[in-house]
Amino acid sequence: MKLLLKHLVLGLAAAASLAVMPLHAQPNGDKPLRIVVPFAPGGAQDVIARYLGAKLTEKLGGSVIVDNKAGAGGIVAADAVAKATDGATVLLATGGAITIAPHLQARLPYDPVHDLAPVALVGDTPMTVAVRTESPYKSLADVLRDAKAKPGQVTYASTGNGTVSHLTGALLAQASGVNLLHVPYRGAAPALTDLLGGQVALIVTSAASIEPMIASGKARVLGTFSRAALPGLGTPPTVADAAGLAGMDVPVWVGVMAPARMPAASLEKLSAALVEVCNLPETKQRFAQLGAVNTCGGGAALGKVIAEDSQRWAKVIKQGGIKID
């Protein structure tokens, strides 16, 4: 899987960088389309952006540039796109800067509702709750039973304070009425290291992050925060089924947003092209290789997901009294 992902990253990067034709059919005239990614190169979202860039090059007949602007949980990238005036810059958006930051930050340099417009919904990188293979926990029911008996003693690792990983773990705890001890890390890699070393009991992380550990037999997924089972992880139960809880279908959505000032005709043309790319059989196959599910939809579909996501995290953050450092 790691080798496959490496080749996929390199291949998509090459495809995106080789596109140099003028954009005759581009929604933004003859300017290259710039997709700003709020993460460093190499991760699942970056690979998705480069894949979309390569396919949009074919559909629109011109160049697409992927611009990585990591920092502040996506706020740096979202702010750059919100303030873009060239009519050719869009954001590969995820919840961090759009549906989580507004409830954790007193002030943001942009308004995700009024400064950014939803263009298309393209994917979901589902969250999971997992343990190391040697863990005594054989099911999510075992975890919750132990957590009720020993409040605050069952630990779960997240990829950082205030991240979707942290908040998904908090949602599970709140919905099941238990007190899980949150242990934040700076990303998935150190969190997984401590999980496998036995320093923490659980990890809440994306299917893409945990999949290599499942493939190598080092970890087991106890539940997925998805509507349906994920076969690539050994078909573990959904959290809703495993714990008998409602409201545990939590899409970790990936979409494309544009500055609100972008002309409606340009937004519609780009939206149509993205939905067409998203519906390709090849897209489903590529996304599955990344632990993602393509959930194709236009601007209205993305807007609905954003509204629901924002309401979910506002409630979790308020109920948990969650603050960022």
Steps between C-alpha positions, in 0.01 A plus 500: 500500500780743591677427170174543309433833669855617426462423130156658497629822655788521255282417203233756583757767574661438163167508320402827663836666432510398133177680413606827331237566232292821511164461669262565208211335683603605848236664719756776565603580145864450405643496853629175655265367764670497840384245760622602846548203734513568878742210560860411418569287189458123523186457709168366380348846443805613303478189280128563446573858393766388252269234361223757454750739344613241247140411406390864479789560263349239269143628541572871473795491264756697696739517791415442864742589778491340845624742767567358848445753779516310828459672834261584783269208434413620150437864594799626297374335182136597551594862562716511187213371285239721664710805412595384147387739226637330187187294431716190466574389858298239691538309826513127557289540812464279805325556830794642696487854367135503398285325762730464804712816520200737523400331828851496648642836389379830640576666167590368157653708218217381272134404526454142374130563430517835322854508355507149350250327269452121480580365154494120524507212747754240391589260779491368853803373693318320784623499858555178693562391858777242522726309741829318466475130421607397852230711665263321737214695342335274243203728430385856550256369761803380702649850487182674610441248779851559635468877462181499707667294770815716502406859411784702348743208490444366148716709268454589135756662275407767250693680227483826693295717732194640323536275196221287355681202654472654848139610452388163363638332812320758713177433309531128573559565869212745529254280310586191707513684833858411586812699588787416263837662566612695192871488413582738212798450267652703220366289215413136439856362488600562866151404617523166320848441642371535856191290423717212378732549797212472745527856635137569404208258484317632192547725202238695309637563154415477132463179306790615282731533803411171666484285185877427481490380862205273421674362192812420704301336779606756760159649576128421499212734422216469751261729315467748216319832516332429169159401373625172351783259578839561339624174340858626470533489880382141539133603510479614863155607624389859488515682834122534487460123481784416737385732776130523427524878465322735263671792326836327455512540121754782492621589149855636495418677179725630226362762266594794284416858597562827320507868592141620530581774250567247220235545224208258520559374145859408587389322816239300310745396227761387751238322711372305200854397402582385855182295533575337164852410614372378836258260332766329288556130585872576510436760771323247719794262462763765575314635802455148638878455482530802731243380751252754364150472361393726217175677590422698189282807515481862391508817704164436666611155619822643647310787661267254674789291633678813626190623683443163669869465586514847653197427719651168613835646606346807661302269729797271579732794573246674724402185689862398553624850585772440239757770447820520298841601634 
